Amino acid sequence: MRTILSYHIVDGKATSRDFLGKRLEAATMQGGSVLIDATKGVMIGNAKLIKADITADNGYIHVIDTVMMPK
């Protein structure tokens, strides 16, 4: 369970404006990486971004439509 949860966390404070129009890989706290493709909408791995930039004490929350599974 910890592996799956930590796969959904990326270190840093990135807003949706930081990755719009880009395609990049982000290191996860689990130790793997996830592809962020914001060239046509926003996909994070195989998950679609449905709500972005929710302010939290330790950064931002970006809501996706599925649970991502680490490889």
Secondary structure, DSSP 8 states (H G I E B T S, - for coil): -HHHHHHT-BSS---GGGTTT-EEEEEBTTS-EEEEE-SSS-EETTEEEEEEEEEETTEEEEEESS-----
